[in-house]
């Protein structure tokens, strides 16, 4: 079971091969198999890998969502390190696979539904962002120490958006960092919770702007939205700035990526957002295309008190995120969480269709417009 040589494939064919791997698994296996890819480019004399040749390494960990059914109808189970998975027909083994899947689904559902207890006065909308690294909830520890966690949380990131969470302390099952500067520490402020298995939860209080609370100093850049609210007959409003939310989400994701790098976690992770107390809010996003959209189709006013983005609490409903293929840059974290941000914006009525390409993903032009809009409206200083 040891490779005798590493001839590799032409480096120019690597992007196509990566796409073919993704498409093959999504087309022929249900549920889709989770795997990660690492590419080694030549020349590497120690491996005998020539220039302009590359090796694609595919790592397939134990699944948290078994059994996986092939399009032929067969169920495969890997035996040790054997390269040919054998079709599984043993009912007892299949029952064990289903049992593991049910356990993971139940644990994930509990994590997504059990939220922090709030004071009665904490009625503002909130966003809870879940980052899942230990997808099978095996309980393995990442080894992140309190000192490393504290330093990463307090540091000012070299990114487009940064946040400093200086109030840090350990818990029985992990670590917590909070933003208490100019905030009442008794209440739930911006909070990042890290569990020892590498999973995390970000709590983001969402400020509401209304005509009755005297917060017009926060209306910078929202003049066109207010004018459109009045034109369409809105007598009152509850505006939540999702440009600021996305910037904070990006800043926190940068912290999470730093923690993953410290713990040497290289596989992709999964994410979801839960919005609470969002009934009757109107989202603001600093995109000219959004303003044009609401002029034509009306202003979104959220009809649900809470929602999951994307909907559901099953493993299949989580969004897969991967920062490993994104070059280190000030917007690396933002590019990583763009799919999650887009799902959240869609959940509150903001359509980003004009920024998408034919494949349904955000185009390069769309990414540039989106990031430029965020950077132009958020101060270049630690976020609060």
N, C-alpha and C positions, 0 to 999 in steps of 0.2 A: 504493500500500500504506500510505496514511496515513489515520487516522481523521479524518473531517470534523466530527464532533460527539460529545459524551459525554452522552447523555440519561440513562444509567444505568437501574437497575431500582429498584422500591420497596425501601427499606432493610429493611422487615419481611419481605421474601421471600428475603433473603440466606441465612439458615440452611438453608432448604429447597433453594435452588439449590446450595449446597455439597454437601448430601447427594446430590442428583440427579447431580451431576458424579461423585462417588465411585462411586455405584451404577452409573451408565452405563458407566464404564470397567471396573469389576470384572465386570459382566455380559456385556459384548460383546467384550472384548479379552483374549487369553491370550498370554504372561503379562501381568499387569496393568501398565498404564502408570504410570510414576512422574511426578508433577507436583506443583507447589506453587501455592498460592492466596494472593493478597493482596487485601484489600478496602479500597477508598477510599470513605469516607462523605462525603456532602455536608453543608453547602454548600462548594463549592470554586469561587469565582468565576472563577479563571483557566481552568478547564476548562468552565465553563458548567454545572457540576453543581449542581443545586438541592438544597435541604434535603430530607431524607427520601428521597433517592435515593442509590444506591451503584453503584460500578463493581467488578466482580470481574475481577481480572487472573489469568490462568492461564498459568503458565510451564512448558513441557514441554522439558526438556533432552534432549540426545542420549542415547539409551538405552544402558545397559550390558548389556542382556539381550535383544537382538534375535534373530530378527524377531518382531514382534507380529502375531498372527493375529486378524482380525475374525471375529465369529460367522457372517458370511456365507461364510467360508472364504478371503477375500482377504487378501493381505499388502500393507500400505501402507508407503510410504517418502516422507518429506517431502523436497521438492526446494527448496533455498535457503529463502526466506521465503514461498514460495507458500502460499496459504491452503487449497488443495485438494490434500491428499496423493494421489499417483497410485498405483494398484495396481501392485505390482512383479511382473514375470514373468521378468526377466533372471536366468538361473541363476547367472551369475558374480557378480552383485550379492548374490543370496541366499546364496551360499557365503561371501562376505565378511562378511555379517551373522552367519552361524553361527560363523565363525571368531572374530569379536570376542566373541561370547557365550562361546565355549569359553575364550578367553584370560582373560576376567574371572572365570569360574568357577574356572579353574585357579589364578589369583593369589589369589582369596579362600580357596580350600581350603588353599593353602600358608600363608596368614596365620593361619588358624584352627588348623592342626595343628602348626605349628612354635612351640613354647613355650620360654621361657627355660630355660637349663640350671641345675639346682639342685645344691646340695651333697648328699652322701649322707645327711647328718643331717636334711635337710628333707623329712620324711615326712608332715607334717600335711596335711590337706585344703587345697585352694586353689581360688579362683575367679578366672578370667580373663574380664574383661569387655571386649568389643570394640565400639568406636564407629567406624562407617564413614561418613565424609563423602564421600570421593572414590570413589563407587560403581563407576566405570568404570576406576579405577586409572590415570588419565591421566598422573599425575606432576606435575600443576600444583601450584605452591607457594602456600601461604596468606599468606606474608609475616609470620608471627608471629616476633618477635625473641626472643632469649634473655632480655633484660631484661623484656619484657612477660610472657613465660611464667613467669619466676621470681617476679615480683610477684603474678601471679594464683595461682600454686600456694601461695605463703606466706601470702596474705591470709586473714583470717577472714571467711567469707561471711556475708552478712545473710540466712541461711536457717535452717530448723529444725534442720538438721544441718550441721556444718562440720568440715573437716579441714585441717590445715596441713602442707604438704609443703615443708620448708625446705631440704632438700638437693637442689640442682638443678645440672645440668650438660648441655652439648650432646653430641650424638653425630654420626656421619657423615651420618645421614639424618633427624635430628630432635632431640628434647629429652627429658630424663628428670627427674622429681622423685620424691623418696623421703621416707619418714618414718623417720628414724634416731634420733629422740629416745627414749631409754631402750630402744633396740633395738640389736642387734649389726649394724653396717653391712655386715659380711661376708655376711650372709644376705639372702635376698629378703624385704624388708619390704613394707609397703604402698607400691606403686610405680605411678606414672602415666607412661606413655610416649606421647609425641606425635610423630607423623611430620609432615614438612613439608607433606604433601598434605592434612592435616586429619584423618587417621585417628588413632585412639588405642587404647591397651590399658591396662587397669587390672588390676594384680595384687593380690589380697586374700588374705593368709594367714588361714585359718579356725581359730580356737582350738578344741581338743577338750577337753571336760570329762568325766572318767571317775572312778570311785570309787577309782582306784589312784594318782592323781597329786597328791593333796593340794590340789586347786584348788577346794575347796568354797566359798572366798570368792567365787567367780564364780557361785554358784548362786542368788543373789538373784532372786526372782520365778519360779524354776523348781521350787519345792516341789510344786505340784500335778502337774507332769509326773513328778517323781521318785516321788511317791506312786502314780501310775498305773502307772509302770514296775514297781514292787514288787508292786502288786496283780495285774498281768498276768503275773507270774512271771519278769521279767527279772532275772537274777543279776548282770549287768554292763551297762554302757552306754557309748556314746561320743556325747555330746551336742554339737551345733554350734548356736550361737545365730544364727539367720537373721534375728532382729530387728536385731541389731547389723550383720549383713551388709547388710541393706536400708538401714539408716541410713548406712553407709559408702558404699554405691552411690549414694545420693542426694547425699551430700556431694561425691563425685567427679564426678557428673553436673553439679552446679552449677559446678564448675571447667571442665568441658568446654564448658558453655553459655557461660561467660564468655569462653573462648578463641574460640569461634565468633563471638560478638558482636564481639570485638576484630578478628577477621579478616573481618568483615562477611559471614559465611556465613549465609544466610537460609533455604536450602532444608532440608527435613527430613533426618534422618540415620537410619542403620540400626544395629542392635545385636544382640548375642548374648552369652550367658554359657557358658563351658566350665568344668565342675566336674571337678577331678582329686583322686584319692586319697580318695574319699568312700565307699568300701566299708564297710558296717556302721555308718554314722553314723545317729544319730537327730536329726532337726531339731527345734529349739525355735523357736516363734514366739509372741509375746506376744498371742495372740488367744483370748478366751474361747470363741469358736466352734470353734477348732481343738482345744482341750481337750475340749469336748463331743463332737467328732467322733471323737477317738481312744478315748474311753470306749465308743463304740458300735461302731466298726469296727476297733479295734486301733491299735497304735503303729507308725508307719512306720520301717523300718530299711532303708536304701538297699542295693540288691543289686548295683549296678554300681560299678566302680572309677572310671569317668569317664563323663560324659554332656554333651551339648550341650543348651542350653535357649534356644529350642526346638530339637528334634532336626534334624540335617542340617548340611551345610557348603556348600550351594548358595546362590546369591543369593536364591532364592525362600524360603529358610528363615529369613532375617533378619527382625527386627521393625522396623517403621517407627516412628520417634519424631519428634515435632514439638512444640517448645516455643513456637512463634510464636503460637499461639492461646490460650496460657495466660497469664493476668494475672500480672504480677510480684508475688510474694508469698513469704513464708518457706518455703512448701511447693511452689514452682513446679517445682523440680528433681524432687522426689518425685512430683508428679503426672505429670511428663514420663516418668519411668522406671517408672511403675506396671505397664504391660504387660510389661516385661522382668522386673521383680521377681516378678510373678505367675507367669510362665513358669518362673522359677528355683525358686520355692517348689513349684510343681507337679512339677518334676523331682526333688525330694527327698521327695515324698510328702505335701505339705501341700495340701489342697484348700481353695480359696477360693470354692467354689460358693455358699455361703450369702451371700456379699457381692456376687454378680452379679445383674444384672437379666435380663429376658427375652431381651435381645439378646446376652447372653453377655459383656457388659462390666461393669466394676465400677460399681455404682450410687452415687449421691451419699451415701446412708446408709452403704454399704460403704466408700467412700473415707474418710468421717469416722471410722468405727470403726477402720479400718486405720491411718490417720495418728495417731489418738489413742493407739492401743496402742503404736506405735513411740515417740512422744514421751514417753510415760509411763515407758518402760523404759530410755531412753538418756539419760545425763547431758547437760545443756545446756552443753557445753564442747567444745573441739576433740577429735575422736575419735582414737583410737589404733588 
